[in-house]
Amino acid sequence: KNDTDEGRFIVNNGVKDVQKLGQLSSWKNKTKLDVWNKEGSCNDVRGTDSTLYPPYLDEDTSLNVFSTDIC
């Protein structure tokens, strides 16, 4: 990275639901992107930025990670 601003992220703080801790709500004021041609989950802003996760995860828990590098 060259310290470029990736835009504003809105991230859940887990106060109302600790299982949502670190989950992205939006990026650059969008909840959906227009990167991919088809509608579907590929354009969803979801998951974490890989720095913060909810507690009590185990090896069977699926994780979604959002990366601006592919957008």
C-alpha positions as a printed Julia matrix, in Angstrom:
71×3 Matrix{Float64}:
   0.0     0.0     0.0
   1.12    3.54   -0.62
  -1.02    5.09    2.13
  -3.78    6.0    -0.34
  -7.12    6.86    1.26
  -9.45    3.92    0.55
 -12.58    5.88    1.39
 -14.89    5.9     4.37
 -15.97    2.62    5.94
 -18.94    2.3     8.29
 -18.21   -0.55   10.71
 -20.52   -2.06   13.35
 -19.23   -1.53   16.89
 -21.06   -4.53   18.36
 -22.86   -2.56   21.09
 -26.35   -3.81   20.17
 -25.2    -7.22   18.9
 -21.67   -8.38   19.71
 -21.83  -10.9    16.84
 -21.89   -7.96   14.4
 -18.65   -6.5    15.78
 -16.39   -5.42   12.94
 -18.94   -6.08   10.19
 -18.95   -3.48    7.42
 -22.19   -1.62    6.76
 -20.98    0.5     3.86
 -17.95    1.71    1.95
 -17.87    5.12    0.27
 -21.54    5.51    1.3
 -22.53    2.41   -0.69
 -23.91   -0.93    0.48
 -23.64   -2.38   -3.04
 -20.95   -1.91   -5.65
 -21.15   -1.84   -9.45
 -17.88   -3.69  -10.08
 -19.3    -6.99  -11.29
 -21.66   -7.31  -14.27
 -24.35   -9.43  -12.63
 -26.56   -8.75   -9.66
 -25.75  -10.91   -6.69
 -23.65  -11.14   -3.6
 -20.37  -10.3    -5.39
 -21.34   -6.61   -5.34
 -22.34   -6.6    -1.65
 -20.32   -4.64    0.87
 -20.15   -7.26    3.62
 -17.75   -8.95    5.94
 -14.89   -7.35    7.84
 -11.77   -5.52    6.76
  -9.83   -8.4     8.37
  -8.67   -6.39   11.39
 -11.65   -6.92   13.74
 -13.85   -9.97   14.27
 -16.7   -10.88   16.61
 -15.82  -12.98   19.65
 -16.43  -16.7    20.11
 -15.46  -17.82   16.62
 -14.52  -21.43   16.1
 -12.96  -23.38   13.25
 -16.36  -24.05   11.65
 -17.29  -20.36   11.41
 -17.33  -18.93    7.88
 -15.85  -15.46    7.53
 -16.33  -12.87    4.82
 -13.55  -10.35    4.28
 -14.0    -7.21    2.19
 -10.97   -6.01    0.25
 -10.87   -2.7    -1.58
  -7.94   -3.98   -3.64
 -10.28   -5.87   -5.97
 -12.87   -3.12   -6.33
